[in-house]
Amino acid sequence: MLDINLLRHDLDHVIARLQTRKSPQTFLDVSAYQALESERKTIQTQTEQLQASRNALSKQIGQLKSKGESADAVMAQVADLKTELETCATRLESIQSQLEAMLLAVPNLPQASVPVGSSEGDNVELRRWSPTGTEPKALAFTPKDHVELGEPLGLDFETGAKLSGARFTVMKGSIARLHRALAQFMLNTQTQEHGYTECYTPYVVNAQTLKGTGQLPKFEEDLFAVKKGGQEALGGESEQTALYLIPTSEVTLTNFVRDTLLSEADLPIKLTAHTPCFRSEAGAHGRDTRGMIRQHQFDKVEMVQIVHPDHSNEALDEMTSHAEAILKLLKLPYRVMSLCTADMGFGATKTHDLEVWLPAQNTYREISSVSNCESFQARRLQARFKNAQGKNEFVHTLNGSGLAVGRTLVAVLENYQNEDGSIEIPEVLQTYMGGLTRLSA
C-alpha cells in the first residue's frame, strides 16, 4: 500500500507514475479521492476547533467551581461539544476506512529506473547466458516439445484432467523423480550456497494474510477459496474466517513479519520454501493450454528477503543472481529482462524476469520473476524495524522464484533431449537421481 502522504503532498507525481502502468484509470478515482480528502481536512479542522473550545470551557468550569459559582450552563455546552466530537470521530473513521479501501486497490509506483512501456514488448534485455556463450546451442534435429517427450516418461495430462480438470497434471515414475530432484536441488542450493533459511509453511491461509501481500482484495478471482464445514469460504463466510490456497509461498514467508517490530540487527532476513502453488488463472483462458507452462497447481521454490530500505535494490540484484545460479548449474540457456512499467506485478516497484530457452518453441519463456516491493507490502503488513535513530521504519520486502519447478522440468526435457526421445540428466541432478544419467521410455 502506498504511503497516503505521497498522495497528500504530491498527487500529480503519483498520478504520473501510475499512468505509466497498464490500465492506470482503474487504479485510483482521483475525484473521489480528492472529495474524501477535502472532507477529511474539514472534519479534522473542525475537530481541532471543537477540542480547543472544550478545553477552554473545561478550564472555565474549574474556575467557576473554585469561586463557588454554578457551572451548569458551561457543563451543558461541554456536553454538546462532546456529542459533536463523537459525530466528527465517527465520520472521520468512515472516511479513513474509505481512503484505506481506495489505497488497497492502488499498485506500487515504478522506480524511476524502470523502463516505461505499454506491454511486455517494451521489456529491456539486460543480459543472456548459455553454456556455449550467449546464444543457445542449436540441436542437430527437429526438437520435440515437453509434452511429446514427457508422456512416454510418465507425464500424464489425461489422468490429471480426470482427477481435477484442465490444467492439472499427474507425474509417474522417472518424471516424478526428476521433478522431485529439481526441487531438492534448488532448496539445497538456496540454503547451503545462498544463505536462505528453509521453511515449511501452511498451504491454506486466511484473508488477512493475503491482504498483507497484496492478493486481496483486488485479485480475489485469481485465488482458490477453500470450503470447510460444508460452507463456501466466499460469500458463506466472513473475511475473518475465509480460507484460501496459497498462490505462492511468498504469501506465507513475507507474512512471518506481519505486525512485528524488528531490530536493525535482525536484517536481512532470507527465507525459502518449496510448496505447491494454486492459481485460478482468471483471464488467462486460451493461453498456454498445451502442457505444463500454465497450470492451476505447480511447485515452486520461493525466495523472500526482508531488508533495510537502504539495501533493497542491492538485494534485488543478489536475488536475481541466486535464481540465475540454478540455471547456470543446470546449464540451461536464459536471459534476464528488466520489466517495463506496464508489465510489472501489482506490488512491485522494480522486477527482473529470468526467461529460459525452450528449443521446441524457439523462444525464451519466463521461469522466475524477482521483485522489489520496497515498503508497499510492509505498510499493509505493519512490518517495521527500529532504525539507528531509534525510530520505527517500514522494512523493504522482496520475493522471487528460485525457481518454478515445473517450468524448469520443461526446460530440462527440451534442452537435454536426444533424437530418440531419451533425456540426458543434468550432471548436478545425477546424485539426486541415484546416479542415473539418462531417462528413457
VMD Tcl script that draws the C-alpha trace (Angstrom):
set ca {
  {0.00 0.00 0.00}
  {1.26 3.45 -0.85}
  {2.01 5.98 1.85}
  {-1.04 8.24 1.82}
  {1.27 11.20 2.45}
  {2.56 10.72 -1.10}
  {-0.92 11.44 -2.39}
  {-1.47 14.32 0.02}
  {1.79 16.10 -0.74}
  {2.43 15.24 -4.40}
  {-0.66 13.78 -6.03}
  {0.47 14.86 -9.50}
  {3.65 12.78 -9.19}
  {1.69 9.72 -8.03}
  {-0.74 10.03 -10.93}
  {2.11 10.49 -13.42}
  {3.84 7.30 -12.21}
  {0.58 5.33 -12.16}
  {-0.13 6.40 -15.73}
  {2.97 4.53 -16.87}
  {1.35 1.29 -15.71}
  {-1.19 -0.80 -17.59}
  {-4.80 0.48 -17.39}
  {-3.99 3.35 -14.99}
  {-7.58 4.59 -14.98}
  {-8.62 1.52 -12.98}
  {-6.29 2.24 -10.08}
  {-7.46 5.46 -8.50}
  {-10.60 7.56 -8.82}
  {-8.88 10.92 -8.39}
  {-12.04 12.98 -7.99}
  {-13.44 10.60 -5.37}
  {-10.11 10.64 -3.52}
  {-9.94 14.44 -3.58}
  {-13.53 14.75 -2.31}
  {-12.82 12.40 0.60}
  {-9.51 14.08 1.38}
  {-11.13 17.52 1.34}
  {-13.85 16.33 3.73}
  {-11.20 14.73 5.97}
  {-9.31 18.01 6.24}
  {-12.52 19.91 7.03}
  {-13.55 17.47 9.76}
  {-10.05 17.40 11.27}
  {-10.02 21.21 11.41}
  {-13.50 21.19 12.92}
  {-12.40 18.55 15.45}
  {-9.39 20.63 16.50}
  {-11.59 23.69 16.95}
  {-14.13 21.73 18.99}
  {-11.37 20.27 21.16}
  {-9.93 23.75 21.76}
  {-13.37 25.04 22.74}
  {-13.94 22.09 25.05}
  {-10.58 22.64 26.72}
  {-11.32 26.33 27.23}
  {-14.76 25.58 28.68}
  {-13.35 22.86 30.94}
  {-10.89 25.39 32.31}
  {-13.77 27.83 32.82}
  {-15.71 25.17 34.76}
  {-12.78 24.76 37.10}
  {-12.57 28.50 37.66}
  {-16.32 28.81 38.38}
  {-16.26 25.94 40.83}
  {-13.27 27.39 42.63}
  {-15.31 30.55 43.16}
  {-18.32 28.59 44.35}
  {-20.36 29.64 41.34}
  {-22.66 27.43 39.24}
  {-21.04 25.79 36.22}
  {-24.19 24.05 34.96}
  {-24.58 26.14 31.80}
  {-20.95 25.71 30.83}
  {-21.11 21.98 31.55}
  {-24.11 21.73 29.22}
  {-22.04 23.39 26.50}
  {-19.24 20.85 27.09}
  {-21.76 18.01 26.79}
  {-22.95 19.41 23.44}
  {-19.35 19.67 22.26}
  {-18.75 16.06 23.28}
  {-21.67 14.96 21.09}
  {-20.32 16.97 18.16}
  {-16.84 15.49 18.66}
  {-18.27 11.96 18.68}
  {-20.12 12.70 15.42}
  {-16.91 14.02 13.87}
  {-14.95 10.98 15.09}
  {-17.49 8.57 13.58}
  {-17.44 10.36 10.23}
  {-13.64 10.63 10.27}
  {-13.33 6.89 10.92}
  {-15.64 6.21 7.97}
  {-13.58 8.47 5.70}
  {-10.32 6.84 6.80}
  {-11.80 3.40 6.02}
  {-12.86 4.58 2.56}
  {-9.42 6.05 1.90}
  {-7.74 2.82 3.02}
  {-10.02 0.76 0.75}
  {-9.10 3.09 -2.09}
  {-5.39 2.72 -1.38}
  {-5.63 -1.09 -1.24}
  {-6.59 -1.04 -4.93}
  {-3.67 1.19 -5.99}
  {-0.49 -0.58 -7.20}
  {3.05 0.30 -6.27}
  {4.84 3.13 -8.07}
  {7.55 2.06 -10.54}
  {11.06 3.19 -9.72}
  {12.49 5.90 -11.98}
  {14.97 3.33 -13.34}
  {12.17 1.08 -14.66}
  {11.73 1.29 -18.46}
  {8.43 2.91 -19.40}
  {6.35 0.77 -21.71}
  {2.85 -0.31 -22.66}
  {3.32 -4.10 -22.98}
  {5.81 -6.94 -22.49}
  {7.26 -5.98 -25.84}
  {8.82 -2.97 -24.11}
  {10.75 -5.05 -21.57}
  {14.50 -4.49 -21.76}
  {17.01 -7.32 -22.02}
  {19.83 -6.91 -19.50}
  {21.94 -9.96 -20.39}
  {21.80 -13.51 -21.62}
  {23.79 -16.65 -20.85}
  {24.38 -20.05 -22.37}
  {26.90 -22.83 -21.65}
  {28.29 -22.07 -25.11}
  {28.43 -18.29 -24.70}
  {25.37 -16.12 -25.06}
  {23.31 -18.00 -27.64}
  {21.67 -21.41 -27.15}
  {23.29 -24.28 -28.99}
  {21.13 -25.43 -31.89}
  {20.00 -29.07 -31.81}
  {21.03 -31.23 -34.76}
  {17.44 -32.47 -35.19}
  {13.93 -31.05 -35.01}
  {13.20 -30.74 -31.27}
  {10.13 -32.24 -29.69}
  {8.19 -30.29 -27.07}
  {7.97 -31.35 -23.44}
  {4.54 -32.94 -23.91}
  {5.74 -35.33 -26.60}
  {8.94 -36.04 -24.66}
  {7.33 -36.34 -21.23}
  {4.31 -38.54 -21.85}
  {6.36 -41.73 -22.50}
  {8.30 -40.95 -19.30}
  {5.23 -40.62 -17.04}
  {3.87 -37.12 -17.68}
  {0.12 -37.80 -17.58}
  {-2.23 -34.99 -18.55}
  {-5.22 -37.27 -19.12}
  {-5.27 -38.58 -15.55}
  {-4.73 -35.08 -14.19}
  {-7.78 -33.87 -16.11}
  {-9.81 -36.88 -14.93}
  {-8.93 -36.23 -11.30}
  {-9.24 -32.46 -11.19}
  {-9.95 -30.91 -14.59}
  {-7.98 -28.98 -17.18}
  {-4.53 -27.63 -16.28}
  {-3.75 -30.27 -13.68}
  {-1.02 -32.85 -14.26}
  {-0.04 -36.23 -12.85}
  {3.58 -37.38 -12.91}
  {4.61 -41.00 -12.51}
  {7.84 -42.92 -12.34}
  {11.05 -41.33 -13.60}
  {9.50 -37.99 -14.49}
  {8.10 -37.61 -10.95}
  {11.52 -38.47 -9.57}
  {13.19 -35.86 -11.79}
  {10.66 -33.24 -10.68}
  {11.43 -34.04 -7.03}
  {15.16 -33.96 -7.73}
  {14.88 -30.48 -9.19}
  {13.05 -29.15 -6.13}
  {15.55 -30.73 -3.74}
  {18.49 -29.38 -5.75}
  {17.02 -25.87 -5.72}
  {16.37 -25.94 -1.97}
  {19.86 -27.20 -1.22}
  {21.43 -24.52 -3.39}
  {19.42 -21.67 -1.90}
  {20.05 -22.79 1.69}
  {23.61 -24.10 1.50}
  {25.08 -21.71 -1.05}
  {22.99 -18.53 -0.73}
  {22.17 -18.36 2.97}
  {18.38 -18.75 2.99}
  {16.59 -20.43 5.89}
  {14.42 -23.31 4.74}
  {10.81 -23.11 5.93}
  {7.73 -25.28 5.82}
  {4.54 -23.22 5.73}
  {0.77 -23.81 5.50}
  {-0.75 -24.20 2.06}
  {-4.02 -22.67 3.31}
  {-4.16 -19.11 4.64}
  {-6.68 -16.58 5.87}
  {-7.76 -13.41 4.10}
  {-5.64 -11.14 6.32}
  {-2.51 -12.97 5.19}
  {-3.36 -12.44 1.51}
  {-4.28 -8.82 2.17}
  {-0.81 -8.30 3.66}
  {0.99 -9.27 0.45}
  {-1.49 -7.64 -1.91}
  {-3.52 -10.50 -3.38}
  {-6.64 -9.29 -1.59}
  {-8.89 -7.53 -2.08}
  {-8.07 -6.71 -5.71}
  {-7.19 -10.18 -7.07}
  {-9.68 -12.44 -5.34}
  {-10.77 -14.03 -8.63}
  {-7.24 -15.39 -9.13}
  {-7.41 -17.41 -5.89}
  {-8.87 -20.77 -4.97}
  {-11.17 -20.42 -1.96}
  {-11.39 -23.36 0.44}
  {-14.64 -24.96 1.52}
  {-14.90 -26.03 5.12}
  {-17.74 -27.45 7.13}
  {-19.86 -27.67 4.00}
  {-19.91 -23.88 3.60}
  {-18.08 -21.94 0.91}
  {-15.43 -19.53 2.15}
  {-16.52 -16.89 -0.33}
  {-19.94 -15.47 0.42}
  {-20.84 -18.03 3.07}
  {-18.15 -16.92 5.49}
  {-16.80 -13.63 6.71}
  {-13.41 -12.26 5.68}
  {-12.14 -13.20 9.13}
  {-12.90 -16.92 8.62}
  {-12.43 -17.33 4.84}
  {-9.52 -19.52 3.80}
  {-7.62 -19.73 0.51}
  {-5.00 -21.94 -1.12}
  {-1.70 -20.10 -1.44}
  {-0.80 -18.78 -4.92}
  {2.88 -18.78 -3.83}
  {4.81 -19.17 -0.58}
  {5.78 -15.51 -0.94}
  {2.46 -15.01 0.85}
  {3.29 -17.09 3.90}
  {7.00 -16.26 4.13}
  {6.51 -12.49 3.88}
  {3.74 -12.61 6.47}
  {6.20 -14.00 9.03}
  {6.97 -10.35 9.88}
  {3.38 -9.09 9.93}
  {2.65 -6.88 12.97}
  {6.30 -7.22 14.02}
  {8.85 -4.68 15.19}
  {12.32 -5.95 14.29}
  {15.68 -4.62 15.36}
  {18.05 -3.35 12.70}
  {20.41 -6.20 13.62}
  {17.73 -8.71 12.52}
  {18.06 -7.59 8.91}
  {18.36 -9.01 6.33}
  {16.03 -11.98 6.79}
  {16.34 -14.55 3.98}
  {13.70 -17.29 3.72}
  {12.94 -20.05 1.24}
  {10.29 -22.75 0.91}
  {9.23 -25.43 -1.55}
  {5.45 -25.51 -1.87}
  {2.70 -26.17 -4.36}
  {1.11 -23.01 -5.73}
  {-2.55 -22.73 -6.68}
  {-3.84 -20.20 -9.21}
  {-7.18 -19.99 -10.96}
  {-5.51 -18.22 -13.92}
  {-8.52 -15.93 -14.29}
  {-8.28 -14.01 -17.54}
  {-5.75 -16.46 -19.00}
  {-8.23 -18.59 -20.96}
  {-6.75 -19.95 -24.18}
  {-3.16 -19.13 -23.23}
  {-0.56 -21.92 -23.00}
  {-3.21 -24.62 -22.78}
  {-0.82 -27.33 -24.01}
  {1.39 -28.97 -21.42}
  {2.78 -27.63 -18.16}
  {3.54 -23.98 -18.89}
  {0.39 -22.58 -17.26}
  {-1.15 -24.81 -14.58}
  {-3.67 -24.40 -11.79}
  {-1.27 -26.27 -9.49}
  {2.51 -26.16 -9.77}
  {5.54 -26.36 -7.48}
  {7.94 -23.54 -6.78}
  {10.96 -22.87 -4.60}
  {10.42 -19.31 -3.38}
  {12.96 -16.80 -2.12}
  {11.95 -13.94 0.19}
  {14.15 -11.25 1.70}
  {13.19 -8.72 4.38}
  {15.80 -5.96 4.26}
  {16.83 -2.48 5.36}
  {15.37 0.15 2.98}
  {18.87 1.29 2.02}
  {19.72 -2.15 0.65}
  {16.66 -3.35 -1.26}
  {17.95 -2.63 -4.77}
  {21.18 -4.40 -3.88}
  {19.08 -7.32 -2.61}
  {17.15 -7.38 -5.90}
  {20.38 -7.88 -7.83}
  {21.53 -10.50 -5.35}
  {18.29 -12.49 -5.57}
  {18.38 -12.31 -9.36}
  {21.86 -13.84 -9.25}
  {20.58 -16.57 -6.90}
  {17.93 -17.55 -9.44}
  {20.47 -17.35 -12.27}
  {22.80 -19.70 -10.36}
  {20.23 -22.52 -10.60}
  {20.01 -22.14 -14.37}
  {23.78 -21.96 -14.74}
  {24.29 -25.11 -12.68}
  {21.68 -26.86 -14.83}
  {23.41 -25.42 -17.92}
  {20.12 -24.05 -19.27}
  {20.35 -21.02 -21.60}
  {18.47 -17.97 -20.32}
  {18.16 -14.21 -20.47}
  {17.42 -11.58 -17.82}
  {14.79 -8.95 -18.57}
  {14.01 -5.68 -16.81}
  {10.22 -5.45 -16.90}
  {8.68 -2.24 -18.15}
  {6.15 -0.26 -16.13}
  {3.13 -1.90 -17.79}
  {4.32 -5.48 -17.29}
  {5.22 -5.42 -13.58}
  {3.12 -7.04 -10.89}
  {0.79 -5.10 -8.61}
  {3.13 -4.84 -5.62}
  {6.43 -4.43 -7.45}
  {8.42 -1.24 -7.84}
  {11.10 -2.99 -9.93}
  {11.21 -6.50 -11.41}
  {13.73 -8.74 -13.12}
  {12.40 -11.72 -15.07}
  {14.50 -14.74 -15.98}
  {13.45 -16.40 -19.21}
  {14.72 -19.88 -20.08}
  {15.28 -21.12 -23.64}
  {12.77 -23.69 -24.92}
  {14.01 -25.27 -28.20}
  {10.61 -26.58 -29.31}
  {9.09 -23.10 -29.07}
  {12.26 -21.49 -30.38}
  {11.91 -18.77 -27.79}
  {12.57 -17.77 -24.18}
  {9.84 -18.27 -21.56}
  {9.57 -16.88 -18.04}
  {10.90 -19.18 -15.33}
  {11.49 -16.71 -12.49}
  {10.29 -13.26 -11.52}
  {12.23 -11.34 -8.84}
  {10.65 -8.18 -7.46}
  {11.50 -5.37 -5.07}
  {8.30 -4.21 -3.37}
  {10.07 -1.64 -1.18}
  {7.70 -0.70 1.70}
  {4.49 -1.43 -0.25}
  {3.80 -4.80 1.41}
  {5.37 -3.79 4.71}
  {2.90 -0.94 5.11}
  {0.00 -3.36 4.65}
  {1.70 -5.84 7.00}
  {2.78 -3.23 9.57}
  {6.24 -4.82 9.37}
  {8.77 -2.41 10.85}
  {12.19 -2.18 12.41}
  {13.79 0.25 14.85}
  {16.43 2.18 12.93}
  {19.74 3.60 14.16}
  {17.98 6.78 15.32}
  {15.57 4.74 17.42}
  {12.59 5.44 15.17}
  {10.24 2.81 13.76}
  {10.61 2.42 10.00}
  {9.00 0.08 7.47}
  {11.20 -2.73 6.15}
  {11.51 -3.44 2.43}
  {10.32 -6.81 1.10}
  {11.49 -8.74 -1.96}
  {10.39 -12.03 -3.46}
  {11.39 -14.24 -6.35}
  {11.26 -17.75 -7.75}
  {14.30 -19.85 -7.24}
  {12.85 -21.49 -9.43}
  {9.42 -22.60 -10.72}
  {9.94 -26.37 -10.62}
  {7.52 -27.40 -13.38}
  {8.86 -24.92 -15.90}
  {12.40 -25.98 -15.04}
  {11.37 -29.57 -15.74}
  {10.01 -28.44 -19.10}
  {13.32 -26.71 -19.88}
  {15.38 -29.77 -18.89}
  {13.27 -32.09 -21.03}
  {13.55 -29.86 -24.10}
  {17.19 -28.80 -23.76}
  {18.54 -32.23 -22.78}
  {16.59 -34.30 -25.31}
  {18.13 -36.77 -27.72}
  {16.79 -37.55 -31.17}
  {15.35 -40.86 -29.94}
  {13.31 -39.07 -27.25}
  {15.54 -40.01 -24.32}
  {16.63 -37.31 -21.87}
  {20.15 -36.76 -20.58}
  {20.07 -35.92 -16.86}
  {21.97 -32.72 -15.99}
  {25.15 -33.55 -14.11}
  {24.15 -31.64 -10.96}
  {20.98 -33.75 -10.67}
  {22.53 -37.17 -11.11}
  {23.28 -37.69 -7.41}
  {19.62 -36.85 -6.64}
  {18.63 -39.49 -9.20}
  {20.70 -42.26 -7.65}
  {23.43 -41.96 -10.26}
  {21.04 -42.26 -13.21}
  {22.35 -40.40 -16.28}
  {19.54 -40.83 -18.79}
  {15.75 -41.20 -18.87}
  {14.25 -43.46 -21.50}
  {10.72 -44.67 -22.08}
}
mol new
graphics top color blue
foreach p $ca { graphics top sphere $p radius 0.5 }
foreach p [lrange $ca 0 end-1] q [lrange $ca 1 end] { graphics top cylinder $p $q radius 0.2 }
display resetview
